[in-house]
Each structure stands twice: as C-alpha cells, then as structure tokens.
C-alpha cells in the first residue's frame, strides 16, 4: 500500500480555485497569498488543476506556475488533476489518452505528489470501455511514476458514472490511492461507488459537496472538495466530528456546511466556482480584482448576495 494512503486518510484536501482578473489572467500575487492562507489550515493536502481550479482550461505554462506556487506554499501532498486540455481537440480516444498522460508528466515535473485522472467520458459508450479505463490509469501511473486518484465525475462536468465493477478494478491497481466520487446529487451512485471500495484498504474519497455529511455515513473516509476552497473549517469540522464519534457535533457541523453548500452548489452548477470565489473575497482570502471565473456562466448579483447572507448567518450562529 502506498504511504500516501494512510497519510491522507481522514483528511480534507481542498480543490482550490485559481484567482483571475476579469480578462482571465491569473493573478499570481493573489494566488501566493491565497495558497499561504489555505496551506495554514488543518488540511491533509491540496488538489490543483481540478474542476474548481479550471485546470483543463489553463495554458501549459500557467498550469506549471500554479502548481509550483502551491508546491512552494506547502509541504503537504499536492494532487494534480490530469486530463485533456480544453485547448486540444483529440480525434480519437487514443489521442485523448496521450494528452492525459502528457499532462501527468507535466504534473510530475512540476512537483505533484499524485495525479487525479479525469475520466474519458467516451469510454462509457464502448464495449471494452471498462478495460480501456483501467489501461489508461495503468499507463498514467507507469509513465508519470506517480500514484493515482480515480475520479467518478458527474456528466454535467464531462465525466461518466463508473460502475462498481470498474471502481473495484481501479482500486486493485497498486498505484491507486483511492477513488473520488463527484456525482453532484446521485445518492445511489455515491453509495454504490463508496461501497465498491470497502475492504480494499484504499481511500474512499468524497467529492460530494451537497451530500458531504451523508457520504461519511456511507463509508467515505477522506474528502477532496471544492467547497473547501474557501470554507476549509466548515469542511474539516464535519469530518473531525465524524472521526471522533461526536455525533451531536457532527450533525451540527453537517447542517452548517449544508446551508453553505445550498447557497453555492445549484443550477447552473458551473456557477459554483464563481460562488466559491465570492465567498473567498468575503473571507479576505483574495482581493476583488482577482475574483473572476471566466469559464463559468454569468450570474446575477442576487446570487452573490445569497452567498454573503449565508456566510454572515453562519458567522452569527457560531
């Protein structure tokens, strides 16, 4: 078993965003300050280039600089999401796999400790898609030399639901640390995915911002979530109480997180990145001029007002 399994088990890894200005230019001074603040929290590691961080949209040069900024900010494990950059248009699944491997090699060169493999949704339509998915993960591990996190990602974000049999086969790989579920609102799919990993000894990772507390009750033991990109303590408090068996505290902490999640993770779901960035401004983690997500939908001012209102209510209710 890879030593990172036990190092990360029972911890929260924020899937961090990337501070940008209104033109989409990364604000590296803001990123450095943000990275220092998040790294000082009670976290097990950091997830960069994930959906929250818009990793597939960044240029190769920016991806490297972003990862290196986080690498300089923390000695904790850094997990980098790897897949097909949006600037590329692969003509086949073989080309898509090549691009995923290339991004993993870039992550290794920039100092990542592990990679999280974006699913190739096209494999779900193939008769041998299961075998090809396993082969992709094996290839990424072999060529990058890094351990892996599998990524069961909901379709709205470009993923597809990994069936339990595929999850078990992925977790049987020596290089696999665990599988993260990010189904958004599919309780049965989340349960099945977590239960498929039981008794493997690997990490059972929740990415379920809207089913966060329940996912621990279903067996998840680690969290890699976008909601922690601005609200680390809300996320950590739930897991801490669950691990301690403090069920009353767990219910209280879970309710607080659910209230914030309901104000940030809803349709259009791609808007959650901007909503988390607004929360980070309110928290003082980044300045206003670095608070833009150019890759999400335009959102009305009322949505920002809701985020702030909930945060102020949670602060008052402490």
Secondary structure, DSSP 8 states (H G I E B T S, - for coil): --HHHHHHTT-EEEE----B-TTS-B-HHHHHHHHHHHHTSS-SEEEESSTTTTTTTS-HHHHHHHHHHHHHH-SSEEEEEES--TT---SSHHHHHHHHHHHHHHHHHHT-SEEEE---GGGGGSTTHHHHHHHHHHHHHHHH--EEEEEEE-GGGT-----HHHHHHHHTSTTEEEEEEE-SS-HHHHHHHHHHTTTS-SEEEE--TTSHHHHHHTT--EEEEGGGGT-HHHHHHHHHHHHHT-HHHHHHHHHHHHHHHHTTS-SSGGGHHHHHHHHHHHHTSS-GGGB--TTS----HHHHHHHHHHHHHHHHT-
